[in-house]
Amino acid sequence: MSYVVSAAVVLVALVVLGFVIFRVFRLLRAYRATASMVSARAGDRVGLLRARSAAVRVAIRERRR
């Protein structure tokens, strides 16, 4: 009779483990999406900053002429 209790405990533990793993993977997916969005936005801002600094350099060169 104790094997039924042991089997039930193992089954409950596997269900809980599956639920925890599912939640962790879902959170990791959300984290990856957020990290990707932040990286893309930072890259866009760096690109705009480089473009502005290049424009300033061109304006300074034209001003010197």
Secondary structure, DSSP 8 states (H G I E B T S, - for coil): -HHHHHHHHHHHHHHHHHHHHHHHHHHHHHHHHHHHHHHHHHHHHHHHHHHHHHHHHHHHHHHH-
